[in-house]
Amino acid sequence: MAPDPISRQTARQSTWHEVCRAFHLVDRTDLTVVHEHMPSGTAAQPHTHDRGRQFFYVLAGTGTMTLGRREVQVPPESGIEVPPRTRHFMRNDGDDDLEMIVVTTPRASGTPHVRDRPLGRDRGGLVVGSHLRQTRPSDLAAVVSFEEAMDTSPFLGQGGHDWHEQALQDPDLEHWVLVDRLDRVIAFGILVGVGGGDVVEIRRMVVAPEGRGQGLGRLLLRHLLEHALAGPRVRRVWLDVSADNTRARSLYRTFGFVEKPPPPDATLLENGVYMEWGDTHRIPSSR
Ligand SMILES: CC(C)(COP(=O)(O)OP(=O)(O)OC[C@H]1O[C@@H](n2cnc3c(N)ncnc32)[C@H](O)[C@@H]1OP(=O)(O)O)[C@@H](O)C(=O)NCCC(=O)NCCS
């Protein structure tokens, strides 16, 4: 008996990455056909299929396919073939939703082979594509998760969701996130005293644990310092850092921060070291 026609409305649906939807039009061991819906700013995880050969055909929006080392734009009414054992992932950098048909033969069995890689390499040059923007309440889950990571909270003072929510309301604070090209939070930083005074404190900076050691700390610090120095009256930028936080101390030193006895107005961490930025230094680049 010939199969009945099937549509998006009648097909089995599944959801991935919370907002992306898949409508399973053909679901057989030798062939699958899926209508994928990817909202703007979403991306699949890089993966390979051992046996499955795929074809992605874009109906609406424009997809960006990373295929091995290549990156290809796939506009509407065009498609791209993905051979077996080729690392790939589709993302939607555009403003519009991406609608596409994905044909796989034979069916990709089990979980696709996903390899964990450091953030920077996985995302194709994070340092190049990322920028600073003001933190939104919806960013706080990421912010708090970075603070709670191993090798992080002992170096920080207070934190947590409520603390950050209050910080967002505080007119004396500037709360910034560093985001990648898909607006995913990869680091954050807090400045105090930027509202026209002459002293600015870099209260906190934290990079996503999986992104550390790849130059993001330098990039974030350069942005924060530029914001701190944007005030016309600013003559002192300072921070405090745990004495045993070797990584951060060496980062600050390379930027021209110098360890000094703290002035009376500075409140430090329990084992904090006071560091001040000397205006004779240029701000180093993030490389
Ligand atoms: C400290 C921190 C912000 C640095 O960010 P990062 O992305 O890891 O640092 P970068 O890759 O940009 O490296 C910048 C510099 O930091 C230093 N550094 C980085 N990793 C280091 C390590 N494992 N050991 C020693 N120094 C290190 C180096 O001086 C490096 O400069 P170089 O690349 O020229 O050698 C980040 O590691 C972090 O979030 N740590 C936890 C939170 C924290 O300690 N925050 C600071 C106190 S508020």
The ligand as a Tripos MOL2 file, in Angstrom:
@<TRIPOS>MOLECULE
LIG
   48    50     1     0     0
SMALL
NO_CHARGES

@<TRIPOS>ATOM
      1 C1         41.9100   35.0150   35.0420 C.3       1 LIG1
      2 C2         41.1420   34.8670   33.7420 C.3       1 LIG1
      3 C3         40.1200   35.9880   33.6160 C.3       1 LIG1
      4 C4         42.1540   34.9320   32.5740 C.3       1 LIG1
      5 O1         41.4930   34.7030   31.3710 O.3       1 LIG1
      6 P1         42.0850   33.6940   30.2780 P.3       1 LIG1
      7 O2         41.1880   33.7510   29.1070 O.co2     1 LIG1
      8 O3         42.3060   32.3740   30.9190 O.co2     1 LIG1
      9 O4         43.5050   34.3550   29.9730 O.3       1 LIG1
     10 P2         44.1990   34.5530   28.5600 P.3       1 LIG1
     11 O5         44.1440   33.3030   27.7620 O.co2     1 LIG1
     12 O6         43.6890   35.7880   27.9170 O.co2     1 LIG1
     13 O7         45.6990   34.7460   29.0270 O.3       1 LIG1
     14 C5         46.1390   36.0210   29.4020 C.3       1 LIG1
     15 C6         47.3110   35.9220   30.3330 C.3       1 LIG1
     16 O8         46.9190   35.2970   31.5550 O.3       1 LIG1
     17 C7         48.0090   34.5510   32.0430 C.3       1 LIG1
     18 N1         47.6110   33.1480   32.0930 N.ar      1 LIG1
     19 C8         46.6160   32.5170   31.4040 C.ar      1 LIG1
     20 N2         46.5270   31.2320   31.7520 N.ar      1 LIG1
     21 C9         47.5000   31.0470   32.6850 C.ar      1 LIG1
     22 C10        47.9220   29.9290   33.4710 C.ar      1 LIG1
     23 N3         47.3170   28.7370   33.3550 N.pl3     1 LIG1
     24 N4         48.9370   30.1190   34.3710 N.ar      1 LIG1
     25 C11        49.5440   31.3180   34.5030 C.ar      1 LIG1
     26 N5         49.1760   32.4120   33.7890 N.ar      1 LIG1
     27 C12        48.1880   32.2730   32.9020 C.ar      1 LIG1
     28 C13        49.1610   34.7740   31.1170 C.3       1 LIG1
     29 O9         49.8540   35.9140   31.5480 O.3       1 LIG1
     30 C14        48.4610   35.0950   29.8250 C.3       1 LIG1
     31 O10        49.2400   35.8650   28.9790 O.3       1 LIG1
     32 P3         50.1060   35.1610   27.8080 P.3       1 LIG1
     33 O11        49.0940   34.4360   26.9570 O.co2     1 LIG1
     34 O12        50.7550   36.3000   27.1440 O.co2     1 LIG1
     35 O13        51.0430   34.2300   28.5090 O.co2     1 LIG1
     36 C15        40.4170   33.4900   33.6500 C.3       1 LIG1
     37 O14        41.3550   32.4630   33.7380 O.3       1 LIG1
     38 C16        39.3340   33.2920   34.6870 C.2       1 LIG1
     39 O15        38.1750   33.5960   34.4390 O.2       1 LIG1
     40 N6         39.6990   32.7570   35.8780 N.am      1 LIG1
     41 C17        38.7620   32.5070   36.9650 C.3       1 LIG1
     42 C18        38.2060   33.7880   37.5700 C.3       1 LIG1
     43 C19        39.2970   34.7220   38.0320 C.2       1 LIG1
     44 O16        40.2850   34.3090   38.6230 O.2       1 LIG1
     45 N7         39.0840   36.0140   37.7430 N.am      1 LIG1
     46 C20        40.0270   37.0480   38.1070 C.3       1 LIG1
     47 C21        39.8150   37.5510   39.4810 C.3       1 LIG1
     48 S1         38.4590   38.6580   39.6120 S.3       1 LIG1
@<TRIPOS>BOND
     1     1     2 1
     2     2     3 1
     3     2     4 1
     4     2    36 1
     5     4     5 1
     6     5     6 1
     7     6     7 2
     8     6     8 1
     9     6     9 1
    10     9    10 1
    11    10    11 2
    12    10    12 1
    13    10    13 1
    14    13    14 1
    15    14    15 1
    16    15    16 1
    17    15    30 1
    18    16    17 1
    19    17    18 1
    20    17    28 1
    21    18    19 ar
    22    18    27 ar
    23    19    20 ar
    24    20    21 ar
    25    21    22 ar
    26    21    27 ar
    27    22    23 1
    28    22    24 ar
    29    24    25 ar
    30    25    26 ar
    31    26    27 ar
    32    28    29 1
    33    28    30 1
    34    30    31 1
    35    31    32 1
    36    32    33 2
    37    32    34 1
    38    32    35 1
    39    36    37 1
    40    36    38 1
    41    38    39 2
    42    38    40 1
    43    40    41 1
    44    41    42 1
    45    42    43 1
    46    43    44 2
    47    43    45 1
    48    45    46 1
    49    46    47 1
    50    47    48 1
@<TRIPOS>SUBSTRUCTURE
     1 LIG1         1 GROUP 0 **** ****
